[in-house]
């Protein structure tokens, strides 16, 4: 699907941030996977049932007092608690009011690693880089390959990453054109994986994943996956690519032409009986 037409100029970070806020924040996928529900609570967009996990997103909160924000936060906790689901409150560094993080921490949320939102024009990535010798990039769809991605994520990040196969399968079945999943293999072993989403009705594609086995880092595997996905984005005629970049991937992406526009930090709340899990 083609993105919507945009006359915004992407030369300055503020322009990219405006596009990001308008098109990607609180975006609701269409179609939704079976079992996934989207609810609105004032300025919030609440997504439930995505592999026993959910999200709370928004474009802006207005100017609530601390007490008003506490009530809004408590309402989200109560909603997910009744379902026994963990969820992520997706905070951005340019969000207001200034005490959001303080109130989330007070409510029992766990702060995860800070990430940088970076954006590039797809045309800047048109020239693909070389794939390292002995490495094969392959688009995958089958459950057995999604299980191998889950094993990779567990090897890189540790226990608690077993939700990837079911969640990716659920999303792929609902909208095959909205998600493309790639693995990098060496000698039959999945050494890295990344996927690209095509949010409906936007000018954007978004990149996710990118975990790479330690012994293969620094050899151009992640960069090759970026270029392979960018080729697909070019074919789909999406103008921009967005990534929530870790400290490891940000320098690679910036060398490829991505620009930082803001930062984001996941705040995760989990029911006492559930081990915290998260899918990216």
SULWODA-V165336 format. One line per field, one symbol per residue. ss: DSSP state (A for helix, B for strand, O for the rest). psi: psi as a letter, one per 40 degrees, with the letter a starting at -180 (. if undefined). burial: + if it has 16 or more other C-alpha atoms within 10 Angstrom, else -. Layout:
ss = ???
psi = ???
burial = ???
This chain:
ss = OOOOOOOOOOOOAAAAAAAAAAAOOOOOOOOOOOOOBBBBBOOBBBBBOOOOBBBBBOOOOOOOOAAAAAAAAAAAAAAAAOOOOBBBBBBBOOOOOOOAAAAAAAOOOBBBBBBBBBBBBAAAAOOOOOOOOOBBBBBBOOAAAAAAAAAAAAAAAOOOOOOAAAAAAAAAAAOAAABBBBBBBBOOBBBBBBBBBOOOOOOBBBBBBBBBOAAAOOOOAAAAAAAAAAAAAAAAOOOBBBBBBOAAAAAAAAAOOOBBBBBBBBBBBOOOOOOOOOOO
psi = hiiihheihediddddddddddddhfhhihiiihehhhihgbeihhhiegffiiihiidiebgiiddddddddddddddddeefiiihhhiideiiieedddddddeeihhaihihhiiihddeedhiiihihehhhhhididdddddddddddddeaiefeedddddddddddgdeehhhiihihfehheiiiihighhfieiihiiaehhideeieeedddddddddddddddefhdihihghidddddddddeeihhdaiihhhhhiidehhhihh.
burial = --+------+--+--++-++--++-+++----+--+-------++++++++++++++++---------++-++--++--++--+++++++++--+----++-++----+++--++++++++++-+---+-++--+++-+-+---++++++++++-+----++++++++++++-++--++++++++----++++++++++++++++++++++++------++++++++++++-++--+++++++++---++-++--+-++++++++++++++----++++-
